């Protein structure tokens, strides 16, 4: 019996990276159920090797597939364009850093290391499919596969009440957002008769001209579902509790790879499918961006818990990223893509430092835990300083150039007042980010010398390597931004 539709061996081969990660994840699940299962180090090695091999296959696929016109797979459900390639590569790098971070944190759940890495690989495979999706149904299936894995990972510390609470809240609110997204998709199909992004690009303006009320409602519901995934206000309520309760590596995953893949999908839908009706959605995106920047930064002002502070910071950075989409221009989109890379490295690096200052299953959470860190561990203090000034938007970091490009794109597109709000809220963030710096460099050591070493803050070479890589990349993007800008602009050629 032949395969239905346009399925072909070529299509299957071209999604080799995604299949490789999915198969590796399933094999880890099977291995964990046989006998004593894999040891922590073995499972970490398999996950790292799978990500490395998937990256190599992705580069090979990119080299053999023409960039323009991009290849369409499975009857047009997926596309292999430069835009998808960029986000897939960024996701693989981000998850590889998360695996390095997990190599130490996973000690608390060593008996379930296989399941942990299996779910992480499956989620990565799903988010790679998300950013390449060209129809809303494929997008929804991939997004839900990633989300289901993330719900379980958030509650992997089964004996910890906060981890269980994080998983339940994330699942309930995530299921609600998925239902809203699916309902929006059904309304769009009813109003336009298509789920393909190219079809929607033609059908949406026609539906609005005819006075359809279902089409704009469906579009708003789709946007609401995706705003939840990127943790933008007012759809952010799950973020603080989930970020605090989840294991620190999973928090880093949710704040980087998961968040940025969802943003990539949002950008493709708004600029590709809804590009002809941008006048209708730009005020909505502007309002969400401003609300996210204000609420995220103001909410972080009163936080003494570092993970919760970084959670509110994540809400604010969703607003900064939305400025690039709001501009609805090539400049705005490549600025957002540049800033996304810088943000990923800064965020994963910051959470890696938090994870190294650990007590039991949870990382050091109070700002006072960083007192005198510059004398206890100059390396960790210097790295955290780099990440914090990058998140603030101070040179010479990638965060500085990213925000400059975003604000310039907003002004160029006529959204000057949104850029002004972005500048003011960035200045406001200086207070709560540098409160940690004051503790690190100007507060006395809160415990006897050597206590950090006894708690295990320094010995993990893998986490130290992740921190060093993130710090180096954060500075490199601020000192030599040209190569990444060129890569981003090349990736957008097929979207013109």
KAGIZI-V777570 format. One record per helix or strand. SS is the DSSP state (h for helix, s for strand). FROM is the first residue (numbers start at 0). LEN is the number of residues. Records with the same first field share a line. If there is no record, write none. Layout:
SS: FROM-LEN / FROM-LEN
//
This chain:
h: 8-6 / 15-18 / 39-25 / 73-3 / 81-49 / 135-19 / 160-32 / 196-13 / 213-16 / 238-7 / 247-26 / 274-27 / 305-21 / 329-27 / 366-4 / 372-4 / 377-15 / 397-15 / 415-27 / 450-5 / 460-19 / 481-10 / 492-3
s: 70-3 / 77-3 / 132-1 / 134-1 / 195-1 / 304-1 / 357-2 / 361-2 / 365-1
//
